[in-house]
Amino acid sequence: MVRSSELNIAVVGATGAVGRALLELLEQRNHPIERIAALASSRSVGKTLPYLDGAVSIEDASSHSFTEADVAFISVNSAVSLQLAPLAVKAGTLVIDDGNAFRMDAKVPLIVPEINGREVEWHSGIISIPNCTTTPLAMVLDALRAASDIDRVTVATYQAVSGTGSAAVEELQRLSRTALDSGGALSHKYPDCSDIAPAEVYPHSIAFNVIPQVEDFKPDGYSVEEHKMVNETRKILGLADLRISSTCVRVPVYRTHSEAVHIDFKETVTPHRARELLANYPGVEVEDDPSNSVYPMPSMATGRSQVFVGRIRQDISNPSGLVLWLACDNLLKGAAFNALQIFDEVVRRGVLRKKNQKMN
Ligand SMILES: NC(=O)c1ccc[n+]([C@@H]2O[C@H](COP(=O)([O-])OP(=O)(O)OC[C@H]3O[C@@H](n4cnc5c(N)ncnc54)[C@H](OP(=O)(O)O)[C@@H]3O)[C@@H](O)[C@H]2O)c1
C-alpha cells in the first residue's frame, strides 16, 4: 500500500487562510518539500512560503497541469474550484475540495471521517469537506443519536472572521485599531468609523460589532451559510428529513467558531448520558464544569483539532431536549485537518494509488 508521505500533493489556494493551515499540518508531518506544489492565483507567483527548513515557491494554478499530483487539496472560492477541479480529475488526480462547489452534488461524498469515512470508497474523483460550522455540529449530533433519534435541531453560530479568509482577518485588525485609536470604541456611541475606515469585506464594520449575516440572503430570509448547515448536516448524517434550523452570526473573533445548539430528541437523553457519549466520541472533548467557569471558548480551542463541547444541560422548555455549546477551530477540524483526515482515509482504505505506480 502507498504511504501518504510518498504522494505528490498540490495545495491550491496555498496563500489563503486554509491553504496555510494545511501547509502547517503537512510540515508537522515532515511531508517532503519536493512532493508539494503550492498553487495560488497569478498575483502570488514569485512569492514563497516558509516550509520546514526552506520555502515553497508559489506557482500559478491556472497554468498547472496536475500531471504529477496524486492528490490536490483545493481551498479557493467556488468559481475557481469549478474551473480547476475538473482539470485535476481529468489528469487522474484525486481532489479534496474545501469549498461549496461540489458539496451537495450527489456524485460527490461529503465527508467527516469520524461519521462517514467509509464513503470515500465511492468517490469519482472529487471528495468535499463540509462547511466549517457543519462539521462540529454533525459530529455532536452523530454522537448523541446513539442515545435517541433526533426530533429537531436549532443552532445559532458565533463565527470567527478567518472563516471568510485572510482579507477578513486583516479587516478586523484594521478596523479595531482605527476604532481604538479614534476613541470610537470607548465612546457611548457605536464605534462606526466608516467615514475614516470603511468596511470592505463585510457589509458593516466587524470591529466591536456582531453581524447577523454570513453570506447573502435567500428569498426565504435564511442566508446561504444557514442553508449550507441545514443541507450538509442532512447529507452527512443520512437524515434527509432532519428538522433543523440555523442562524449564522459573525463575531469579532480571529479564529474558532462557536455554536449554541438546541436538540430535541424522540426520547429523553440526560446531560450525564450526553456527556458520556460525547466524551467517548473520537475527536470530541468535553469541557463542562460551568461552576468553575470551564466551557469551550475560541481562546482554548484555537490551534487544536478537536471539537470542544460544554454547557450541556436539560432544556428547561422541553424535558426531551438538551442545550449545549461547542467551539471548533474553523481552520483545523473545520477545514485543513478534516481534509487531511480524508487524505489519510483514502490512503488507509487503498482507494488511492500513486500515479505511475507499478502494479503487482
Ligand atoms: N476559512 C475557513 O475557515 C474555511 C473553512 C472551510 C472551508 N473554507 C473554504 O475554503 C476555501 C478557501 O478559503 P480561505 O478562507 O482559505 O480563503 P482566502 O484566505 O481568501 O484564500 C483564498 C485562496 O484562493 C486563491 N485564489 C484566489 N483566486 C484564485 C485563482 N483564480 N486561481 C487560483 N487560486 C486563487 C488565493 O490566492 P492569492 O493569494 O494568489 O489571491 C488564496 O490562496 C473557500 O472555498 C472557503 O469557503 C474556508
The ligand as a MOL file (V3000), in Angstrom:
LIG
                    3D

  0  0  0     0  0            999 V3000
M  V30 BEGIN CTAB
M  V30 COUNTS 48 52 0 0 0
M  V30 BEGIN ATOM
M  V30 1 N -11.5980 29.8880 6.1810 0
M  V30 2 C -12.2810 28.8710 6.6850 0
M  V30 3 O -12.4750 28.7370 7.9180 0
M  V30 4 C -12.8410 27.8250 5.7720 0
M  V30 5 C -13.3540 26.6530 6.3340 0
M  V30 6 C -13.8760 25.6740 5.4840 0
M  V30 7 C -13.8840 25.8910 4.1260 0
M  V30 8 N -13.3830 27.0450 3.6260 0 CHG=1
M  V30 9 C -13.3790 27.2170 2.1580 0
M  V30 10 O -12.0370 27.1460 1.7080 0
M  V30 11 C -11.8700 27.9840 0.5660 0
M  V30 12 C -10.7020 28.9490 0.8140 0
M  V30 13 O -10.9950 29.7420 1.9410 0
M  V30 14 P -9.9000 30.6650 2.6570 0
M  V30 15 O -10.5460 31.1030 3.9050 0
M  V30 16 O -8.5920 29.9830 2.7140 0 CHG=-1
M  V30 17 O -9.8230 31.9110 1.6320 0
M  V30 18 P -8.6650 33.0120 1.4530 0
M  V30 19 O -7.8780 33.2000 2.6850 0
M  V30 20 O -9.3500 34.1900 0.8740 0
M  V30 21 O -7.7100 32.3640 0.3470 0
M  V30 22 C -8.1210 32.2050 -0.9860 0
M  V30 23 C -7.0610 31.4820 -1.7720 0
M  V30 24 O -7.5540 31.3030 -3.1000 0
M  V30 25 C -6.5270 31.7290 -4.0020 0
M  V30 26 N -7.0940 32.1660 -5.2630 0
M  V30 27 C -7.9160 33.2160 -5.4920 0
M  V30 28 N -8.1940 33.3070 -6.8210 0
M  V30 29 C -7.5400 32.2930 -7.4170 0
M  V30 30 C -7.4120 31.8600 -8.7490 0
M  V30 31 N -8.0620 32.4840 -9.7560 0
M  V30 32 N -6.6580 30.7820 -9.0150 0
M  V30 33 C -6.0090 30.1350 -8.0290 0
M  V30 34 N -6.0750 30.4930 -6.7210 0
M  V30 35 C -6.8360 31.5610 -6.4360 0
M  V30 36 C -5.8440 32.8560 -3.2840 0
M  V30 37 O -4.5930 33.1010 -3.8840 0
M  V30 38 P -3.9650 34.5840 -3.9310 0
M  V30 39 O -3.3390 34.7940 -2.5840 0
M  V30 40 O -2.9530 34.4940 -5.0190 0
M  V30 41 O -5.0760 35.5440 -4.2160 0
M  V30 42 C -5.7400 32.2510 -1.8900 0
M  V30 43 O -4.6670 31.3450 -1.8310 0
M  V30 44 C -13.2110 28.6780 0.3380 0
M  V30 45 O -13.9480 27.9500 -0.6070 0
M  V30 46 C -13.8770 28.5700 1.6940 0
M  V30 47 O -15.2780 28.5730 1.5940 0
M  V30 48 C -12.8460 28.0220 4.4020 0
M  V30 END ATOM
M  V30 BEGIN BOND
M  V30 1 1 1 2
M  V30 2 2 2 3
M  V30 3 1 2 4
M  V30 4 1 4 5
M  V30 5 2 4 48
M  V30 6 2 5 6
M  V30 7 1 6 7
M  V30 8 2 7 8
M  V30 9 1 8 9
M  V30 10 1 8 48
M  V30 11 1 9 10
M  V30 12 1 9 46
M  V30 13 1 10 11
M  V30 14 1 11 12
M  V30 15 1 11 44
M  V30 16 1 12 13
M  V30 17 1 13 14
M  V30 18 2 14 15
M  V30 19 1 14 16
M  V30 20 1 14 17
M  V30 21 1 17 18
M  V30 22 2 18 19
M  V30 23 1 18 20
M  V30 24 1 18 21
M  V30 25 1 21 22
M  V30 26 1 22 23
M  V30 27 1 23 24
M  V30 28 1 23 42
M  V30 29 1 24 25
M  V30 30 1 25 26
M  V30 31 1 25 36
M  V30 32 1 26 27
M  V30 33 1 26 35
M  V30 34 2 27 28
M  V30 35 1 28 29
M  V30 36 1 29 30
M  V30 37 2 29 35
M  V30 38 1 30 31
M  V30 39 2 30 32
M  V30 40 1 32 33
M  V30 41 2 33 34
M  V30 42 1 34 35
M  V30 43 1 36 37
M  V30 44 1 36 42
M  V30 45 1 37 38
M  V30 46 2 38 39
M  V30 47 1 38 40
M  V30 48 1 38 41
M  V30 49 1 42 43
M  V30 50 1 44 45
M  V30 51 1 44 46
M  V30 52 1 46 47
M  V30 END BOND
M  V30 END CTAB
M  END
